[in-house]
Amino acid sequence: MKWPPIHVARPNLPPLAQVLPFLEEIWDSRMLSNNGPLLNRFESALAEYLGVEHISMVANGTLGIVLALKQAGITSGEVITTPFSFVATAHAIKLAGATPVFADIDPSTLNLDPAQVEAAITPQTRAILPVHVFGTPCDVEGLEDVATRNGLKIIYDAAHSFGVHRDGQSVLRHGDMSVLSFHATKVFNTFEGGAVVAPDRATKLAIDQLANFGIADGLGVDDIGINAKMHEFSAAVGLAQLCEIETVLDARAVIAQRYQDHLGDIHGLRCVSPTGVSGHNHYAFPILLGPDCHVDRETLFARLSAENIFARRYFYPLITNFAPYNTLPSADPTLLPVASRTADEVLCLPMFFDLDEASQDRIIEQVLIQ
Ligand SMILES: *Cc1c(COP(=O)(O)O)cnc(C)c1O
């Protein structure tokens, strides 16, 4: 008998009854998009929940990064980023008009290593685009130190960082801007969506304008913008979702702790994300299967698949393996030893807020087989 499938992620959905009143408002107002009333409420509610002052809702995280780079004037030159991320990180740099330069990661956080960033700086470098991978904060002080000493901007790809705090403060307050994704697979979703966290109101309004074709005050057009507007349906889902998010985050913390309790002491296996710390969102549950582990990554991945358990080799391959990037000088794997090794060892186990204990036991049992 085949057990029912367990997928690596399962989108959160708020109870339908919580979404319906918002949908009725949309049907009554006939405001479907263009800075509608729900979008405004969602924006304020989210700013308050996240602990930031200025935030612009956008259609998705990828366009959010493009617009943040464009607003910061990063439309040419080089942007230093990580190869250990989702491909959208590098695409956004190219789409903004700049060239990605890849630097290696820190083995403890799997995020950009500030020393490697510094070594990759050239006269063409304009900015750093780090990613808080799997919701674990980057070495923000180290990166800010490099940026300040070299006159560079920092735009964070915070697609995994919804609700993440560091030293009691939102991690989104670091750098010049941070960009969230509300895609279906993220900790918090609006089906598709995203947001740009801006340092001041003028920057927020500039992002809003770029997201609406560059139209200023309904008449003039100041710049070449794009359509990256969030519509009212997404705002409705977001408002309803926000009522549930604390429950979701608490449940994820319990699941992560349970994995940690069962897998934390296995020789050669490392659970990457910290547990038992407040302010982490447990975006995923990545494990690294090192050379001393009783099972290697490919074997475990295949073993789980055979049991109808769908883990994810994430991030593998590295962005630097993909055709648009693999001929860049900085994509040479010998320059990226930590990222290359991590891509071969990493496996993200199923992690979603309603993963039940029996299913989690099935997963753990497979990992433990000698
Ligand atoms: C999901 C994701 C994105 C893209 O966000 P979308 O909202 O899907 O466009 C960018 N960077 C990282 C690291 C992501 O995981």
The ligand as an SDF file (V2000), in Angstrom:
LIG
                    3D

 15 15  0  0  0  0  0  0  0  0999 V2000
   10.2570   33.2140   -4.1900 C   0  0  0  0  0  0  0  0  0  0  0  0
   11.5420   33.9320   -4.3060 C   0  0  0  0  0  0  0  0  0  0  0  0
   11.6990   35.0640   -5.1300 C   0  0  0  0  0  0  0  0  0  0  0  0
   10.6520   35.5080   -6.1010 C   0  0  0  0  0  0  0  0  0  0  0  0
    9.4680   35.9020   -5.5450 O   0  0  0  0  0  0  0  0  0  0  0  0
    8.1330   35.8360   -6.4470 P   0  0  0  0  0  0  0  0  0  0  0  0
    7.1280   36.5110   -5.5720 O   0  0  0  0  0  0  0  0  0  0  0  0
    7.8310   34.4070   -6.6960 O   0  0  0  0  0  0  0  0  0  0  0  0
    8.4130   36.6130   -7.6800 O   0  0  0  0  0  0  0  0  0  0  0  0
   12.8930   35.7390   -5.0940 C   0  0  0  0  0  0  0  0  0  0  0  0
   13.9190   35.3240   -4.3250 N   0  0  0  0  0  0  0  0  0  0  0  0
   13.8210   34.2270   -3.5470 C   0  0  0  0  0  0  0  0  0  0  0  0
   14.9840   33.8410   -2.7030 C   0  0  0  0  0  0  0  0  0  0  0  0
   12.6350   33.4840   -3.5300 C   0  0  0  0  0  0  0  0  0  0  0  0
   12.5540   32.3610   -2.7920 O   0  0  0  0  0  0  0  0  0  0  0  0
  1  2  1  0
  2  3  1  0
  2 14  2  0
  3  4  1  0
  3 10  2  0
  4  5  1  0
  5  6  1  0
  6  7  2  0
  6  8  1  0
  6  9  1  0
 10 11  1  0
 11 12  2  0
 12 13  1  0
 12 14  1  0
 14 15  1  0
M  END
$$$$
